[in-house]
């Protein structure tokens, strides 16, 4: 038997997700898309609108700014997240590259903090978030980015299988790993070496170096990756220099987290 969930809440969440996926929608469009009676759609829309979770422009409904309040709270409520943000900025300043901190959420990776150095001009995510001023909040599949691989490597094989059963191994580029055996071989290497790589697996011409971040209780907080174009990530820099730099910064971050949470991690 599956876990019991609130169907009314699930329906509201489906409406919210559909509105975002469609870039705004009318009640009629939602009723058609979700195959729900228009009268039921109106009840959910009115509730969400009155509570600030939706905004109405003419006949169209859009995501409301109240989600911004929740999102900013979610990524700042843990002191460890803010320490990770500081580390992201330090690495970006030192490497002149883009750096990201990603956390596992709903068996995908969600971008919590990022830093773009002024000299890093590689258009990493334009196709995924073309209308966003920041990429924070976007989701990644865990198998095709370095942060995701670093996180997967900390899970048991059975747990990884559950993630793959839920989300699959969709191909982002021709280099994306799309079969389980190859992915599990890669995860075993990451477990042994402690560093995850991607080579044009998320975006053509893009390389990434990632490492997981652990908390004092041994759980995984998230992962940090250094990201840049292949022409700047030469073999020596990609394989040796950046992994060593990232490992050192993550170790410093984990020490800072432990010192900050002497009274117990939370």
C-alpha positions in Angstrom: 0.0 0.0 0.0 1.4 3.4 -0.9 1.7 6.2 1.5 -1.5 8.1 2.1 -1.6 11.6 0.7 -4.1 14.5 0.6 -5.8 14.4 -2.8 -7.0 18.0 -2.5 -3.4 19.2 -1.8 -2.1 17.1 -4.7 -4.6 18.7 -7.0 -3.5 22.2 -6.0 0.1 21.3 -6.5 -0.7 19.9 -9.9 -2.4 23.2 -10.8 0.6 25.2 -9.6 3.1 23.0 -11.5 1.0 23.2 -14.7 0.7 27.0 -14.5 4.5 27.3 -14.2 5.2 24.7 -17.0 2.8 26.5 -19.3 4.1 30.0 -18.5 0.7 31.0 -17.3 -2.7 29.5 -18.0 -6.4 30.3 -17.9 -9.0 28.3 -16.0 -10.2 26.7 -19.2 -6.7 25.7 -20.2 -6.0 24.2 -16.8 -9.3 22.2 -16.9 -8.4 20.8 -20.3 -4.7 20.1 -19.4 -5.5 18.4 -16.1 -8.9 16.9 -17.1 -10.6 18.5 -14.0 -14.0 20.1 -13.9 -13.7 23.9 -14.5 -15.7 24.5 -11.3 -13.2 22.6 -9.3 -10.3 24.4 -10.9 -11.9 27.8 -9.9 -12.1 26.7 -6.3 -8.4 25.9 -6.2 -7.4 29.1 -8.2 -9.4 31.3 -5.9 -7.8 29.8 -2.7 -4.3 30.1 -4.2 -4.9 33.6 -5.4 -6.3 34.9 -2.1 -3.2 33.5 -0.3 -0.7 35.1 -2.6 0.5 31.9 -4.3 -1.0 32.9 -7.7 -1.3 36.3 -9.5 -4.0 37.0 -12.0 -3.4 39.0 -15.2 -6.6 39.3 -17.2 -7.8 35.7 -17.6 -4.4 34.2 -17.0 -3.0 32.9 -13.8 0.7 33.0 -13.0 2.9 31.9 -10.1 2.7 34.4 -7.3 5.6 36.1 -5.4 4.7 34.4 -2.1 6.8 31.5 -3.4 9.8 33.8 -3.5 9.4 34.4 0.3 9.3 30.6 0.9 12.2 29.9 -1.5 14.5 32.5 0.2 13.6 31.1 3.6 14.2 27.5 2.5 17.7 28.2 1.2 18.8 30.4 4.2 17.2 28.6 7.1 20.1 26.2 7.5 23.4 27.9 8.6 25.2 25.2 6.7 23.6 26.4 3.4 24.9 29.9 4.0 28.4 28.5 4.8 28.2 26.7 1.5 27.2 29.9 -0.2 30.4 31.5 1.1 32.5 28.6 -0.1 30.9 28.9 -3.6 31.9 32.5 -3.8 35.4 31.8 -2.6 36.0 29.1 -5.2 34.5 31.3 -8.0 36.8 34.1 -7.0 39.8 31.8 -7.0 39.1 30.0 -10.2 37.3 32.6 -12.3 34.7 30.0 -13.1 31.0 29.3 -12.3 30.4 27.4 -9.1 27.2 25.8 -7.8 25.9 24.3 -4.6 23.2 21.7 -5.3 20.9 19.8 -2.8 18.9 16.6 -3.4 15.2 17.3 -3.5 12.5 14.9 -4.6 15.3 12.6 -6.0 16.6 15.4 -8.3 19.1 18.1 -7.7 18.0 21.6 -7.0 20.3 24.6 -7.4 20.5 26.4 -4.1 23.5 28.8 -4.5 25.6 29.8 -7.5 28.4 32.2 -8.3 29.2 33.6 -11.8 32.6 35.1 -12.1 32.7 38.2 -14.3 35.1 36.3 -16.7 32.8 33.3 -16.9 30.6 33.9 -19.9 29.7 30.3 -20.8 25.9 30.1 -21.4 25.2 27.1 -19.2 21.5 27.0 -18.7 19.9 29.4 -21.2 17.9 26.6 -22.7 16.6 25.5 -19.3 15.8 28.8 -17.7 15.7 31.4 -20.6 13.5 33.9 -18.7 15.2 33.7 -15.3 17.6 36.3 -14.0 19.1 33.6 -11.8 19.2 29.8 -12.2 18.7 29.2 -8.5 15.8 26.9 -8.0 16.2 24.9 -11.3 16.2 21.2 -11.2 18.8 18.8 -12.5 18.6 15.0 -13.1 21.3 13.6 -10.9 23.0 11.4 -13.5 24.2 14.2 -15.9 25.8 16.8 -13.6 28.8 16.5 -11.4 26.9 17.6 -8.2 24.3 15.0 -9.0 26.8 12.2 -9.5 28.6 13.1 -6.3 25.3 12.9 -4.4 24.3 9.6 -6.1 27.6 8.1 -5.1 26.7 8.5 -1.4 23.5 6.5 -1.8 23.2 2.8 -1.6 22.8 0.9 -4.9 19.2 0.1 -4.1 18.5 3.8 -3.4 20.1 4.7 -6.7 17.9 2.2 -8.4 14.9 3.8 -6.9 16.0 7.2 -8.2 16.5 5.8 -11.7 13.1 4.0 -11.6 11.5 7.4 -10.8 13.4 9.7 -13.2 15.2 7.4 -15.7 18.4 8.4 -17.5 17.3 10.9 -20.1 19.9 12.0 -22.6 20.9 15.7 -22.3 23.6 15.4 -24.9 25.3 12.7 -26.9 27.7 12.2 -24.0 25.1 11.7 -21.3 25.3 8.3 -19.5 22.1 6.5 -20.4 22.6 3.0 -19.2 22.6 1.8 -15.6 25.7 -0.4 -15.8 27.9 2.5 -17.0 26.5 4.8 -14.3 27.1 2.3 -11.5 30.7 1.9 -12.7 31.1 5.7 -12.6 29.6 5.9 -9.1 32.0 3.3 -7.8 34.9 5.3 -9.2 33.5 8.4 -7.5 33.2 6.5 -4.2 36.9 5.5 -4.4 38.3 8.9 -5.5 35.8 11.3 -3.9 35.5 13.5 -7.1 32.8 13.5 -9.7 33.4 14.6 -13.3 31.1 15.4 -16.3 32.5 15.9 -19.8 29.9 17.5 -22.0 27.2 15.4 -20.4 24.8 18.3 -19.5 25.7 20.9 -22.1 27.9 20.4 -25.2 31.3 21.9 -24.6 30.9 22.1 -20.8 33.0 20.3 -18.1 32.3 20.0 -14.4 34.2 18.9 -11.3 32.1 18.1 -8.2 32.4 16.8 -4.6 29.8 16.0 -2.0 29.5 18.0 1.2 28.9 16.1 4.4 27.5 17.2 7.7 28.8 16.3 11.2 26.3 13.5 11.5 27.6 11.9 8.3 24.7 12.8 6.1 25.1 14.5 2.8 24.2 18.2 2.8 24.6 18.6 -0.9 27.4 19.0 -3.4 29.6 21.7 -5.0 30.8 21.8 -8.6 33.2 24.0 -10.6 31.8 24.5 -14.1 33.3 25.9 -17.2 33.9 25.4 -21.0 36.2 22.6 -22.2 38.7 25.0 -23.7 39.4 26.4 -20.2 39.3 23.1 -18.5 42.4 21.6 -20.1 43.3 18.0 -19.1 45.7 18.9 -16.3 43.4 21.5 -14.8 40.3 19.3 -15.2 41.9 16.1 -13.8 44.3 17.5 -11.2 44.2 21.2 -10.3 40.5 21.8 -9.9 39.8 18.5 -8.0 42.5 19.3 -5.5 41.3 22.9 -5.0 37.7 21.7 -4.7 38.6 19.0 -2.2 40.5 21.5 0.0 37.6 24.0 0.0 35.0 21.3 0.8 37.1 20.1 3.7 37.3 23.6 5.0 33.6 24.0 4.6 32.9 20.7 6.5 35.2 21.9 9.3 33.3 25.2 9.5 30.0 23.4 9.6 31.2 21.2 12.4 32.5 24.2 14.4 29.2 26.1 13.8 27.1 23.2 14.9 28.9 22.1 18.0 25.5 22.0 19.8 24.3 19.4 17.3 23.6 19.6 13.6 20.2 20.8 12.5 
